[in-house]
Amino acid sequence: MNERLDVVKTYKLFINGQFPRSESGRSIRVMDGSGERVLAHVCRGSRKDLRDAVVAARAAHEGWMRRAAYNRGQILYRMSEMLEGKRREFVEALENAEEKTHHRGTEAQRGSRGEKKIVKKGTARAGDRGGTKVNADAEVSAAVDRLVSYAGWADKFAQVLGCNNPVVGPYYNFTIPEGTGVVGVVAPDSPGLLGLVSLIAPALCGGCTVVALGSELHPLATCIFGEVCATSDVPAGVVNLLTGERAELLEHFASHREIDAIHAANLSDEEARVLRLGAAENVKRVRVREVGADEWFDAETCQNPWWIEPFVEMKTIWHPSGA
């Protein structure tokens, strides 16, 4: 009798347009709801992986910022197309991830090869605000819409955030926004895909590059989104995605001097404190949002230029008017 052989996929990190394994060699086994079947392996990113991602993001920043805003919008729109094309894969991953979100793994059982086994038992973590289960297909649709929205804002937000300043004299005085640099994104535990996309898209729209730590409880959505970026004309280094433990990497996000800003959501009070204390030393901007479960799906709340504003610097230009 022929038995079906299921090949368990190993998802890697997404750094500098490539899919490397973690330099530490560690991985995380993502189990099904019963804890008896391995769904996939994901890399457990390390501090060195974070440093590599920041180096890639810094090198890519100038080229990304210098691109025409319309072209950045085209690339964001292409990301939405490719995300839509992976709808079925995302839905399956999110359904498994949502199950794990509501059955928090309470024990880390380490094997001889440095693997961490996550079994879906227990309750959701305190930092997982907005933990009501959402329809996975609706979440994918909302993530597509979010990318389309920020694709549209890419060549328009400057008119909203910038201005032509009234000055006395034969001059024109313009204030225009430019991307602040490398933005570290710390995704919420839930929603696994929509939360990640909602934090990444405004930074990309504003001309920043991104190093993102995906949801600890929903790692598969982050890994599949890396495949979306790899096929979406996104230049190497513009988007870098890590999976792993937030407690291990959060302090390094806060203290890394080449990360210019932090965009995070729905962290616990202690996690938010770690980010703000670490950033106090290097004066990076830290925006930690509190977004309810329903608010993630609200376009008026999450799809506006004020989500872009924290990640741009205002440059003022004087120009003689010729009068």
Summary of the structure (lengths in Angstrom):
residues: 323
radius of gyration: 20.2
end to end distance: 89.8
largest distance: 89.8
contacts: 1137
relative contact order: 0.18
helix: 42%
strand: 21%
